[in-house]
Amino acid sequence: MNDIRTENYKRLGEECGVFGMYDFDGGDVAGSIYYGLVSLQHRGQESCGIAVSDTNGPKGKVVSYKDMGLVNEAFTPEILDGLKGDIGVGHVRYSTAGSSTRENAQPLVLNYVKGTLALAHNGNLVNAPELRNELAYTGAIFQTTIDSELIAYLIARDRLETSSVEEAVGKAMLKLRGAYSLVIASPRKLIGARDPYGFKPLVIGRRENTYILASETCALDTIGATFIRDVEPGEIVTISPEFGIRSDKSMCIEKEKHARCIFEYIYFSRPDSCIDGVSVYDARIAAGRFLAKDSPVDADMVVGVPESGNVAALGYALESGIPYGQAFVKNSYVGRTFIKPKQKNRESSVQVKLNALKSAVEGKRIIMIDDSIVRGTTSDRIVRMLRDAGAKEVHMRVSSPPFLWPCYFGTDVPARDQLIAYNRNVDDICKIIGADSLAYLNIERLEEMVGGKLGICKGCFTGEYPVAPPIEDIRGDFER
């Protein structure tokens, strides 16, 4: 276990992406799930999978395929042609901790006495060890090391004592502590569930007589579906031809306690997505404007670190009047350095992924906007890259506050001693990364950034968590 934890603290990662689909007219859904997952690829690049079943065929027969790597690498036309079914779920994964293996890829398919479940999960449970021990002592045999399997087992066990799958999901939710957005396919129903705090996003869409559940609205756009609404924090939605969409809000809590992950708006989600009524693009523009107001500096050009820094950089330029420009050429065929599994890979891939435009930056004072600084190693290299290209000055502005605490809810923010801002002030960090000046987004601006109407989680900045963290850091042993 210690080895796994050590590996975990060397890297930083993001979320997973979930996608579910039910065609009431009986058409095959695997092809559309594939394209939905492609549009969610930014949420995880380690593994992917699709599980489907035919509601008109043998009850409980699920066909699935999952593998390591990107969606377009794992799935061939021949594989997709073999996935016949009108209901299904898909998943793209980034592991916040532990091993990245094919066995841990999702969706999980569970065969039990009441039939089958195919489950995809985005999030992280803080009470995974207790649940695992409880299930193990009642006879559960685990095939993976992911906490998603615990959720599947709980639902299957509670289904034995309930009248419906959705009722079993609600019963299982009473035992879960932490972050989860779930998409579940049973033989005749598609179910979505979101934790009561709303850490992770989940949306509902429709395309003709087909219903969709997805992590982000951009996935709906990709397949030509219309956004219906967000799944509310704590809500369970059940989709079937019998009754369309049925909602259970018995697990919902007061809005004042909601705690959406603010990094959905800062980094994780695509800028063309809208989450809980807030445009991700607008939130990033606002962050850039706040940086220009609160931390101005004279310069010749504002640039963003691709891709997630670009929109905030535009916001800074719009507010300050300093021209917005492009300072980097990005190699689109290289995965995000933010989610590389090991630190040495992150460092070596910065130069492979980005190259500075010498003719654009030479002799100029540059304001460089990035979404975050975690350990500082990537920022150090990018600042140096601009200097090597001839930039006269490099002023760094960050569209989030400093990371001071770990995250236990699905964002792989590591232990405090791995965070550059821990026990250092801004001047210290500025010297380490080699910038001429450095400023972060003021923490008071986070609520304004999302329109002042959403409850958000700021635990990684403040150490005040909406759900009590585990006494022991178990992120190295359990992951989604």
Secondary structure, 3 states (H helix, E strand, C coil): CHHHHHHHHCCCCCCCEEEEEEECCCCCCHHHHHHHHHHCHHHCCCEEEEEEECCCCCCCCEEEEEEECCHHHHCCHHHHHCCCCCEEEEEEECCCCCCCCHHHCCCEEEEECCEEEEEEEEEEECCHHHHHHHHHCCCCCCCCCEHHHHHHHHHHHHHCCCCCHHHHHHHHHCCCCEEEEEEEECCCCEEEEECCCCCCCCEEEEECCEEEEECCHHHHHHCCCEEEEECCCCCEEEEECCCEEEEECCCCCCHHHCCEECHHHHHHCCCCCEECCEEHHHHHHHHHHHHHHHCCCCCCEEEECCCCCHHHHHHHHHHHCCCECCCEEECCCCCCHHHCCCHHHHHHHHHHHEEECHHHHCCCEEEEEECCCCCCHHHHHHHHHHHHCCCCEEEEEECCCCCCCCCCCCCCCCCHHHCCCCCCCHHHHHHHHCCCEEEECCCCHHHHHCCCCCCEECHHHHCCCCCCCCCCCCCCCCEC
